[in-house]
Amino acid sequence: MTTTILIREIPASAVYSVRLTVLRPGRPLAECVFEGDTIGKTFHLGLFMDENLIGVASFMQNSNPLFKEAEQYQLRGMAVLSEFKGQGFGTSLLIEGQEKLKNLVKHPFLWFNARDSAIEFYKKFGYQTIGEEFDVPGVCIHIVMFKQL
Ligand SMILES: CC(C)(COP(=O)(O)OP(=O)(O)OC[C@H]1O[C@@H](n2cnc3c(N)ncnc32)[C@H](O)[C@@H]1OP(=O)(O)O)[C@@H](O)C(=O)NCCC(=O)NCCS
């Protein structure tokens, strides 16, 4: 039997389960609701394996004072269920999001607070770090990363 992999846009409410499992295990579901989830041009991508949601990523229109670019988006909640890590699904979500942003605005600039454990993943796609590392209490050490798409 062949496996079907599909990425499609999903509502904010659909991303919470994967966020909880991967990014906030053992925490209240309310911590998986992020500011900006339902505003403006925010969109959420879900990666489905045979109709089961196994990965999510959210792209929010949000400016960071560190940058002067006009068309800034923030990547949040990038997560692939642990049993499916390392199979290219994170790559597919990131590439799809980048392409959607390029269709949405003229000069998209993508930034995010990267977990220190994921820095090397993002570097593979040309993202750079800026500034000092900082702690997100109860989560882990992060650093800002960015790229002009
Ligand atoms: C980080 C994450 C989204 C990557 O998704 P993934 O599906 O596992 O990644 P891919 O299989 O597409 O990996 C692409 C490449 O990056 C590498 N890679 C993936 N995660 C990595 C990591 N954390 N550190 C270093 N390299 C990593 C892979 O080995 C692969 O390398 P290759 O091209 O040389 O084979 C996923 O592992 C995850 O959800 N991690 C836990 C939550 C997390 O850290 N999210 C990011 C928050 S900022």
The ligand as a MOL file (V3000), in Angstrom:
LIG
                    3D

  0  0  0     0  0            999 V3000
M  V30 BEGIN CTAB
M  V30 COUNTS 48 50 0 0 0
M  V30 BEGIN ATOM
M  V30 1 C 13.2870 20.5830 13.8850 0
M  V30 2 C 12.2770 19.7520 13.1190 0
M  V30 3 C 11.0690 20.5990 12.7280 0
M  V30 4 C 12.9440 19.2450 11.8260 0
M  V30 5 O 12.0290 18.4440 11.1050 0
M  V30 6 P 12.5000 17.0480 10.4920 0
M  V30 7 O 11.3870 16.5020 9.6800 0
M  V30 8 O 13.0080 16.2000 11.6020 0
M  V30 9 O 13.7020 17.5240 9.5770 0
M  V30 10 P 14.1580 16.9680 8.1460 0
M  V30 11 O 14.0190 15.4990 8.1280 0
M  V30 12 O 13.4540 17.7120 7.0860 0
M  V30 13 O 15.6950 17.3670 8.1910 0
M  V30 14 C 16.3620 18.0740 7.1650 0
M  V30 15 C 17.8270 18.0610 7.4940 0
M  V30 16 O 18.0490 18.7310 8.7280 0
M  V30 17 C 18.6540 17.8530 9.6730 0
M  V30 18 N 18.0570 18.1160 10.9600 0
M  V30 19 C 16.7770 17.9710 11.3220 0
M  V30 20 N 16.6000 18.3580 12.5900 0
M  V30 21 C 17.8090 18.7550 13.0360 0
M  V30 22 C 18.2700 19.2770 14.2710 0
M  V30 23 N 17.4450 19.4590 15.2910 0
M  V30 24 N 19.5920 19.5840 14.3740 0
M  V30 25 C 20.4210 19.4100 13.3350 0
M  V30 26 N 20.0360 18.9150 12.1300 0
M  V30 27 C 18.7480 18.6080 11.9940 0
M  V30 28 C 18.3390 16.4550 9.1720 0
M  V30 29 O 19.2920 15.5290 9.6360 0
M  V30 30 C 18.4090 16.6570 7.6880 0
M  V30 31 O 19.7590 16.6970 7.2810 0
M  V30 32 P 20.2300 16.1680 5.8150 0
M  V30 33 O 19.5290 17.0330 4.8170 0
M  V30 34 O 21.6980 16.3590 5.8520 0
M  V30 35 O 19.7820 14.7490 5.7650 0
M  V30 36 C 11.7890 18.5140 13.9150 0
M  V30 37 O 12.8700 17.6700 14.1700 0
M  V30 38 C 11.0980 18.8420 15.2180 0
M  V30 39 O 9.8830 19.0190 15.2330 0
M  V30 40 N 11.8730 18.9430 16.3130 0
M  V30 41 C 11.3150 19.1910 17.6410 0
M  V30 42 C 10.6550 20.5550 17.7490 0
M  V30 43 C 11.5550 21.6810 17.3130 0
M  V30 44 O 12.6990 21.7920 17.7060 0
M  V30 45 N 10.9740 22.5800 16.4730 0
M  V30 46 C 11.6630 23.7510 16.0320 0
M  V30 47 C 11.3650 24.8550 16.9820 0
M  V30 48 S 12.2780 26.3280 16.5930 0
M  V30 END ATOM
M  V30 BEGIN BOND
M  V30 1 1 1 2
M  V30 2 1 2 3
M  V30 3 1 2 4
M  V30 4 1 2 36
M  V30 5 1 4 5
M  V30 6 1 5 6
M  V30 7 2 6 7
M  V30 8 1 6 8
M  V30 9 1 6 9
M  V30 10 1 9 10
M  V30 11 2 10 11
M  V30 12 1 10 12
M  V30 13 1 10 13
M  V30 14 1 13 14
M  V30 15 1 14 15
M  V30 16 1 15 16
M  V30 17 1 15 30
M  V30 18 1 16 17
M  V30 19 1 17 18
M  V30 20 1 17 28
M  V30 21 1 18 19
M  V30 22 1 18 27
M  V30 23 2 19 20
M  V30 24 1 20 21
M  V30 25 1 21 22
M  V30 26 2 21 27
M  V30 27 1 22 23
M  V30 28 2 22 24
M  V30 29 1 24 25
M  V30 30 2 25 26
M  V30 31 1 26 27
M  V30 32 1 28 29
M  V30 33 1 28 30
M  V30 34 1 30 31
M  V30 35 1 31 32
M  V30 36 2 32 33
M  V30 37 1 32 34
M  V30 38 1 32 35
M  V30 39 1 36 37
M  V30 40 1 36 38
M  V30 41 2 38 39
M  V30 42 1 38 40
M  V30 43 1 40 41
M  V30 44 1 41 42
M  V30 45 1 42 43
M  V30 46 2 43 44
M  V30 47 1 43 45
M  V30 48 1 45 46
M  V30 49 1 46 47
M  V30 50 1 47 48
M  V30 END BOND
M  V30 END CTAB
M  END
